[in-house]
Amino acid sequence: MKSTLLLLSALVSLPAWSAELPIPEEQAALTAIAKGLFEKPPEWSATKGAKTLVWSKDPLLIRLTLDSKTGHVTSYFSNGIPVTNDRLTKLAACKELTSLGYDHSGAWHFKEIPESDFSGAGFEAFADSKVESVKIGGSNFGEAGALAIAKMKNLKTLKLNHVPITRPGMEAISKHGSLVSFSVSIMHKADWYDLLPLVAAMPKVEELTINETFLSWEKGLKALSKAAGPLKKINFGFGAAVFPEDLEKLKAALPKVEITTEPYNKVLLGNKFFAPRLKALMTAEEYARLEQLAGAKP
């Protein structure tokens, strides 16, 4: 009774737009998450079976998908919002949530908030949830978050972009029993080479995407060639450089796996921000060769 009264008391002060969220617990949670961040009410649109609510104040964004019949929030994505452990725990009030993602939510963006508050430990609240897909980018999400995500029973897709992952964290994720798709943007971190054997050992992963790094046979590909699970596809995506002979070697080692790459000119010239970082992982000779393959130098 006491908790019900507290919830009703909190709802009295809800802004007008909260009426778009008909489930009281979800109203309270998402109002607390968006509090003070947006002046204007969300825009919404309806499609068959779903309704989308979007709060936007560049660069801030919250986008929700609601089930049209039940009103439950089924998808959450935000950009530039401080997704702290406390906010993650609040978000777990959305019991029908199946997709959860956020970008640019690190302590370097919110200096008034302790770095430890962005660890991802709040994912512990989703251990028994219905969440199947998680995407995290540009955050201080680390070992505590990885250990928590490894306990999410229904997780099938995990995308980690520009986040620090330790060996214990990756070891825990690599043993996940239902994860079928894993994507990582390495952001040119050499210590990821030591973690790729753990990626190759994932027992259920069918699709693997690796972005923003340099991979040679000795730096990563040899480890990936030993993948023992039901792997069907490897995508060396945005900013991932692999030389032709090493690519052919990997294809020979994994003949049943579809392997795709980006054009060399796109790898090197597609984003000036990461080209210097990519260069730091390569010898002068390797980088000169990449420039030639990309057509950047004659």
Sine and cosine of phi, psi and omega as CSV:
sin_phi,cos_phi,sin_psi,cos_psi,sin_omega,cos_omega
0.00,0.00,-0.69,0.73,-0.02,-1.00
-0.88,0.48,-0.69,0.73,-0.02,-1.00
-0.91,0.41,-0.56,0.83,0.03,-1.00
-0.91,0.41,-0.67,0.74,0.01,-1.00
-0.91,0.42,-0.63,0.77,0.03,-1.00
-0.90,0.44,-0.64,0.77,0.01,-1.00
-0.91,0.42,-0.70,0.71,0.00,-1.00
-0.90,0.44,-0.61,0.79,0.03,-1.00
-0.89,0.45,-0.65,0.76,0.01,-1.00
-0.91,0.40,-0.57,0.82,-0.07,-1.00
-0.95,0.31,-0.35,0.94,0.00,-1.00
-0.87,0.50,-0.56,0.83,-0.07,-1.00
-0.99,-0.11,0.22,0.98,-0.02,-1.00
-0.92,0.39,0.59,-0.80,0.07,-1.00
-0.93,0.36,0.26,-0.96,-0.10,-1.00
-0.86,0.50,-0.58,0.81,-0.07,-1.00
-0.91,0.42,-0.32,0.95,-0.05,-1.00
-0.89,0.45,-0.30,0.95,0.05,-1.00
-0.89,0.46,-0.35,0.94,0.07,-1.00
-0.93,0.36,-0.25,0.97,0.01,-1.00
-0.93,-0.36,0.99,-0.12,-0.17,-0.99
-0.97,0.23,-0.23,0.97,-0.01,-1.00
-1.00,0.01,0.90,-0.44,-0.12,-0.99
-0.80,0.60,-0.72,0.70,-0.03,-1.00
-0.89,0.45,-0.60,0.80,0.01,-1.00
-0.96,0.28,-0.59,0.81,0.11,-0.99
-0.81,0.58,-0.79,0.61,-0.07,-1.00
-0.89,0.46,-0.69,0.72,-0.05,-1.00
-0.90,0.43,-0.74,0.67,-0.08,-1.00
-0.97,0.25,-0.47,0.88,0.12,-0.99
-0.91,0.41,-0.65,0.76,0.02,-1.00
-0.91,0.41,-0.60,0.80,-0.01,-1.00
-0.93,0.36,-0.66,0.76,-0.08,-1.00
-1.00,0.02,-0.10,1.00,-0.11,-0.99
-0.81,0.59,0.81,-0.59,0.09,-1.00
0.97,0.23,0.02,1.00,-0.07,-1.00
-0.99,-0.12,-0.45,0.89,-0.10,-1.00
-0.76,-0.64,0.70,-0.72,0.04,-1.00
-1.00,0.02,-0.56,0.83,-0.06,-1.00
-1.00,-0.10,0.48,-0.88,0.05,-1.00
-0.93,0.37,0.30,-0.96,-0.01,-1.00
-0.94,0.33,0.44,-0.90,0.18,-0.98
-1.00,-0.03,0.53,-0.85,0.00,-1.00
-0.68,-0.73,0.46,-0.89,0.05,-1.00
-0.63,-0.78,0.46,-0.89,-0.04,-1.00
-0.88,-0.48,0.67,-0.75,0.15,-0.99
-0.78,-0.62,0.05,-1.00,-0.03,-1.00
-0.86,0.50,0.90,-0.44,0.08,-1.00
0.99,0.12,-0.08,1.00,-0.07,-1.00
-0.50,-0.87,0.38,-0.93,0.08,-1.00
-0.77,-0.64,0.66,-0.75,-0.01,-1.00
-0.92,-0.40,0.76,-0.65,0.08,-1.00
-0.92,-0.39,0.74,-0.67,-0.02,-1.00
-0.75,-0.66,0.85,-0.53,0.20,-0.98
-0.99,-0.16,0.76,-0.65,-0.04,-1.00
-0.60,-0.80,0.77,-0.63,0.10,-0.99
-0.47,-0.88,1.00,0.01,-0.18,-0.98
-0.66,0.75,0.82,-0.57,0.13,0.99
-1.00,-0.08,0.16,0.99,-0.07,-1.00
-0.97,0.23,0.60,-0.80,-0.01,-1.00
-0.44,-0.90,0.70,-0.72,0.25,-0.97
-0.76,-0.65,0.79,-0.61,0.03,-1.00
-0.80,-0.60,0.83,-0.56,0.00,-1.00
-0.88,-0.47,0.56,-0.83,0.18,-0.98
-0.90,-0.43,0.76,-0.65,0.00,-1.00
-0.90,-0.43,0.59,-0.81,0.13,-0.99
-0.95,0.31,0.82,-0.57,-0.09,-1.00
-0.90,0.44,-0.51,0.86,-0.04,-1.00
-0.99,0.14,-0.71,0.70,-0.10,-1.00
-0.99,-0.11,-0.39,0.92,-0.06,-1.00
0.99,0.13,-0.06,1.00,-0.01,-1.00
-0.94,0.35,0.60,-0.80,0.12,-0.99
-0.96,0.27,0.81,-0.59,-0.01,-1.00
-0.94,-0.35,-0.29,0.96,-0.04,-1.00
-0.58,-0.82,0.68,-0.74,0.05,-1.00
-0.75,-0.66,0.76,-0.65,0.16,-0.99
-0.62,-0.79,0.65,-0.76,0.06,-1.00
-0.64,-0.77,0.40,-0.92,0.07,-1.00
-0.72,-0.69,0.76,-0.65,0.04,-1.00
0.96,0.27,0.17,0.99,0.03,-1.00
-0.99,-0.11,0.71,-0.70,0.03,-1.00
-0.94,0.33,1.00,-0.02,-0.01,-1.00
-0.99,0.11,1.00,0.08,0.00,-1.00
-0.99,0.12,0.15,-0.99,0.05,-1.00
-0.86,0.50,-0.60,0.80,0.02,-1.00
-0.90,0.43,-0.68,0.73,0.01,-1.00
-0.92,0.40,-0.61,0.80,0.06,-1.00
-0.88,0.48,-0.69,0.72,0.01,-1.00
-0.89,0.46,-0.65,0.76,0.06,-1.00
-0.89,0.46,-0.65,0.76,-0.04,-1.00
-0.90,0.44,-0.41,0.91,0.02,-1.00
-0.91,0.42,-0.18,0.98,0.10,-1.00
-0.92,0.40,-0.30,0.95,0.04,-1.00
-0.99,0.13,1.00,0.02,-0.18,-0.98
-0.95,0.33,-0.31,0.95,0.00,-1.00
-0.98,-0.20,0.19,0.98,0.00,-1.00
-0.90,0.43,0.77,-0.64,0.05,-1.00
-0.89,-0.47,-0.31,0.95,-0.02,-1.00
-0.72,-0.70,0.76,-0.66,-0.06,-1.00
-0.65,-0.76,0.82,-0.57,0.01,-1.00
-0.50,-0.86,0.48,-0.88,0.10,-0.99
-0.41,-0.91,0.58,-0.82,0.03,-1.00
-0.85,-0.53,0.41,-0.91,0.12,-0.99
0.78,0.63,0.87,0.49,-0.02,-1.00
-0.74,-0.68,0.80,0.60,-0.01,-1.00
-0.95,-0.30,0.27,-0.96,-0.03,-1.00
-0.89,0.46,-0.41,0.91,0.01,-1.00
-0.93,0.37,-0.34,0.94,0.07,-1.00
-1.00,0.06,-0.44,0.90,-0.11,-0.99
-0.76,-0.65,0.98,0.21,-0.15,-0.99
-0.92,0.39,-0.29,0.96,0.00,-1.00
-0.99,0.15,-0.13,0.99,-0.03,-1.00
-0.95,-0.31,0.75,-0.66,-0.01,-1.00
-0.86,0.51,0.61,-0.79,-0.02,-1.00
-0.84,0.55,-0.58,0.81,-0.03,-1.00
-0.89,0.45,-0.38,0.92,0.01,-1.00
-0.94,0.33,-0.22,0.97,-0.01,-1.00
-0.97,-0.25,0.27,0.96,-0.14,-0.99
-0.93,0.38,-0.36,0.93,-0.07,-1.00
1.00,-0.03,0.06,1.00,0.01,-1.00
-0.86,0.51,-0.38,0.92,0.02,-1.00
-0.89,0.45,-0.27,0.96,0.06,-1.00
-0.91,0.42,-0.22,0.98,0.07,-1.00
-0.84,0.54,-0.48,0.88,-0.01,-1.00
-0.94,0.34,-0.19,0.98,-0.05,-1.00
-0.96,-0.28,0.22,0.97,-0.07,-1.00
-0.82,0.57,-0.69,0.73,-0.04,-1.00
-0.96,-0.27,0.30,0.95,-0.07,-1.00
-0.98,0.20,0.05,-1.00,0.05,-1.00
-1.00,-0.05,0.07,1.00,-0.05,-1.00
-0.89,0.46,0.82,-0.57,-0.01,-1.00
-0.95,-0.32,-0.37,0.93,-0.09,-1.00
-0.74,-0.67,0.76,-0.64,0.04,-1.00
-0.75,-0.66,0.74,-0.67,0.07,-1.00
-0.77,-0.64,0.81,-0.59,-0.01,-1.00
-0.75,-0.66,0.79,-0.61,-0.01,-1.00
-0.66,-0.75,0.68,-0.73,0.09,-1.00
0.87,0.50,0.83,0.56,-0.06,-1.00
-0.64,-0.76,0.25,-0.97,0.12,-0.99
-1.00,0.08,0.23,0.97,0.13,-0.99
-0.73,0.68,0.81,-0.59,-0.08,-1.00
-0.61,-0.79,-0.62,-0.78,-0.13,-0.99
-0.87,0.49,-0.69,0.72,-0.01,-1.00
-0.88,0.47,-0.64,0.77,0.03,-1.00
-0.93,0.37,-0.66,0.75,0.01,-1.00
-0.89,0.45,-0.67,0.74,0.02,-1.00
-0.90,0.44,-0.59,0.80,0.02,-1.00
-0.94,0.33,-0.69,0.73,0.00,-1.00
-0.90,0.44,-0.56,0.83,0.00,-1.00
-0.88,0.47,-0.29,0.96,-0.02,-1.00
-0.99,-0.11,-0.02,1.00,-0.03,-1.00
-0.97,0.24,0.93,-0.35,-0.22,-0.98
-0.92,0.39,-0.50,0.86,-0.11,-0.99
-0.96,-0.26,0.14,0.99,-0.05,-1.00
-0.92,0.40,0.76,-0.65,0.01,-1.00
-0.86,-0.51,-0.51,0.86,-0.06,-1.00
-0.79,-0.62,0.77,-0.64,0.01,-1.00
-0.71,-0.70,0.81,-0.59,0.05,-1.00
-0.85,-0.53,0.86,-0.51,0.00,-1.00
-0.87,-0.49,0.91,-0.41,-0.04,-1.00
-0.86,-0.51,0.89,-0.46,0.10,-1.00
0.86,0.51,0.76,0.65,0.06,-1.00
-0.79,-0.61,0.57,-0.82,0.00,-1.00
-0.98,0.17,0.85,-0.52,0.02,-1.00
-0.86,-0.52,0.77,-0.64,0.03,-1.00
-1.00,0.00,0.20,-0.98,0.05,-1.00
-0.87,0.49,-0.73,0.69,0.03,-1.00
-0.85,0.52,-0.61,0.79,0.02,-1.00
-0.91,0.41,-0.71,0.70,0.00,-1.00
-0.93,0.36,-0.56,0.83,0.06,-1.00
-0.87,0.49,-0.67,0.74,0.00,-1.00
-0.91,0.41,-0.71,0.71,0.01,-1.00
-0.90,0.43,-0.61,0.79,-0.07,-1.00
-0.91,0.42,-0.30,0.95,-0.01,-1.00
-0.99,-0.13,0.08,1.00,-0.06,-1.00
-0.87,0.50,0.71,-0.71,-0.13,-0.99
-1.00,0.04,-0.16,0.99,-0.03,-1.00
-0.79,-0.61,-0.01,1.00,-0.03,-1.00
-0.94,0.33,0.86,-0.51,-0.03,-1.00
-0.92,-0.38,-0.26,0.97,0.00,-1.00
-0.68,-0.73,0.80,-0.59,-0.01,-1.00
-0.74,-0.67,0.76,-0.65,0.00,-1.00
-0.76,-0.66,0.68,-0.73,0.01,-1.00
-0.64,-0.77,0.75,-0.66,0.18,-0.98
-0.98,-0.20,0.95,-0.31,-0.20,-0.98
-0.96,0.27,-0.39,0.92,0.01,-1.00
0.86,0.51,0.55,0.83,0.13,-0.99
0.90,0.44,0.62,0.78,0.04,-1.00
-0.99,-0.12,0.89,-0.46,-0.06,-1.00
-0.90,0.43,-0.46,0.89,-0.04,-1.00
-0.93,0.38,-0.22,0.98,0.05,-1.00
-0.93,0.36,-0.40,0.92,0.02,-1.00
-0.85,0.53,-0.59,0.81,-0.02,-1.00
-0.96,0.28,-0.29,0.96,-0.03,-1.00
-1.00,-0.09,-0.25,0.97,-0.07,-1.00
-0.90,0.45,-0.52,0.86,0.12,-0.99
-0.86,0.51,-0.54,0.84,0.05,-1.00
-0.94,0.35,-0.61,0.79,0.06,-1.00
-0.89,0.45,-0.68,0.74,-0.01,-1.00
-0.90,0.43,-0.41,0.91,-0.07,-1.00
-1.00,0.02,-0.01,1.00,-0.02,-1.00
-0.85,0.53,0.81,-0.59,-0.19,-0.98
-0.96,0.27,-0.42,0.91,-0.11,-0.99
-0.87,-0.49,-0.12,0.99,-0.12,-0.99
-0.92,0.40,0.79,-0.61,0.02,-1.00
-0.97,-0.26,-0.45,0.89,-0.03,-1.00
-0.75,-0.67,0.79,-0.61,-0.04,-1.00
-0.81,-0.58,0.76,-0.65,0.06,-1.00
-0.84,-0.55,0.76,-0.65,0.04,-1.00
-0.81,-0.58,0.82,-0.57,-0.04,-1.00
-0.87,-0.49,0.39,-0.92,0.24,-0.97
0.84,0.55,0.89,0.47,0.08,-1.00
-0.24,-0.97,0.14,-0.99,0.15,-0.99
-0.94,-0.34,0.77,-0.64,0.00,-1.00
-0.82,-0.58,0.80,-0.60,0.13,-0.99
-0.88,-0.47,0.00,-1.00,-0.01,-1.00
-0.87,0.49,-0.70,0.71,-0.01,-1.00
-0.98,0.19,-0.42,0.91,0.02,-1.00
-0.97,-0.22,0.96,0.27,0.16,-0.99
0.95,-0.32,-0.69,0.72,-0.12,-0.99
-0.94,0.34,-0.60,0.80,0.04,-1.00
-0.87,0.49,-0.65,0.76,0.04,-1.00
-0.90,0.43,-0.68,0.73,-0.01,-1.00
-0.92,0.40,-0.48,0.88,-0.02,-1.00
-0.91,0.41,-0.25,0.97,-0.03,-1.00
-0.99,-0.13,0.23,0.97,0.01,-1.00
-0.82,0.57,0.81,-0.59,-0.10,-0.99
-0.95,-0.32,-0.12,0.99,-0.04,-1.00
-0.99,0.12,-0.25,-0.97,-0.05,-1.00
-1.00,0.10,0.60,0.80,-0.10,-1.00
-0.86,0.50,0.78,-0.63,0.00,-1.00
-0.92,-0.40,-0.45,0.89,-0.09,-1.00
-0.52,-0.85,0.69,-0.72,0.18,-0.98
-0.85,-0.52,0.80,-0.59,0.03,-1.00
-0.89,-0.45,0.92,-0.40,0.15,-0.99
-1.00,0.04,0.99,-0.15,-0.21,-0.98
-1.00,-0.07,-0.62,-0.79,-0.13,-0.99
-0.77,0.63,0.88,-0.47,0.10,-1.00
0.96,0.28,0.28,0.96,0.03,-1.00
-0.98,-0.18,0.87,-0.49,-0.05,-1.00
-0.97,-0.23,0.83,-0.55,0.06,-1.00
-0.69,-0.72,0.81,-0.59,-0.01,-1.00
-0.96,0.28,0.48,-0.88,-0.11,-0.99
-0.82,0.58,-0.70,0.72,-0.06,-1.00
-0.92,0.39,-0.56,0.83,0.04,-1.00
-0.95,0.30,-0.59,0.81,0.05,-1.00
-0.89,0.46,-0.69,0.72,0.01,-1.00
-0.91,0.42,-0.58,0.81,0.04,-1.00
-0.89,0.45,-0.66,0.75,0.02,-1.00
-0.92,0.39,-0.66,0.75,0.03,-1.00
-0.88,0.47,-0.61,0.79,0.02,-1.00
-0.93,0.38,-0.57,0.82,-0.01,-1.00
-0.97,0.24,-0.46,0.89,-0.02,-1.00
-0.80,-0.60,0.93,0.36,-0.12,-0.99
-0.90,0.43,-0.37,0.93,-0.04,-1.00
-1.00,-0.07,0.00,1.00,-0.05,-1.00
-0.98,-0.21,0.77,-0.63,0.10,-0.99
-0.97,0.24,0.80,-0.60,-0.05,-1.00
-0.83,-0.55,0.84,-0.55,-0.04,-1.00
-0.85,-0.53,0.45,-0.89,0.01,-1.00
-0.66,-0.75,0.25,-0.97,0.10,-1.00
-1.00,0.01,0.47,-0.88,0.11,-0.99
-0.86,0.52,0.57,-0.82,-0.07,-1.00
-0.87,0.49,-0.59,0.81,0.00,-1.00
-0.91,0.41,-0.52,0.85,0.04,-1.00
-0.96,0.27,-0.61,0.80,0.03,-1.00
-0.86,0.51,-0.72,0.69,-0.12,-0.99
-1.00,0.03,-0.62,0.79,-0.15,-0.99
-0.97,-0.23,-0.12,0.99,-0.10,-1.00
-0.94,0.34,-0.39,0.92,-0.04,-1.00
-0.46,-0.89,0.95,-0.30,-0.05,-1.00
-0.90,0.43,-0.35,0.94,-0.04,-1.00
-0.91,0.41,-0.66,0.75,-0.11,-0.99
-0.99,-0.12,-0.14,0.99,0.00,-1.00
-0.84,0.55,-0.71,0.71,0.03,-1.00
-0.90,0.43,-0.54,0.84,0.01,-1.00
-0.94,0.34,-0.63,0.78,0.06,-1.00
-0.89,0.46,-0.67,0.74,0.00,-1.00
-0.86,0.51,-0.54,0.84,-0.03,-1.00
-0.92,0.39,-0.35,0.94,0.01,-1.00
-1.00,0.00,-0.12,0.99,-0.14,-0.99
-0.88,-0.47,0.43,-0.90,0.15,-0.99
-0.96,0.28,0.24,-0.97,0.01,-1.00
-0.86,0.50,-0.62,0.78,0.00,-1.00
-0.92,0.40,-0.67,0.74,0.00,-1.00
-0.90,0.44,-0.68,0.74,-0.03,-1.00
-0.93,0.36,-0.62,0.78,0.04,-1.00
-0.88,0.47,-0.62,0.78,0.02,-1.00
-0.93,0.38,-0.64,0.77,0.04,-1.00
-0.88,0.48,-0.65,0.76,0.04,-1.00
-0.87,0.49,-0.64,0.77,0.02,-1.00
-0.92,0.40,-0.71,0.70,0.02,-1.00
-0.88,0.47,-0.54,0.84,-0.01,-1.00
-0.99,0.14,-0.18,0.98,-0.04,-1.00
0.98,0.18,0.22,0.97,-0.02,-1.00
-0.98,0.20,-0.38,0.93,0.04,-1.00
-0.67,-0.75,0.57,-0.82,0.01,-1.00
-0.93,0.37,0.00,0.00,0.00,0.00
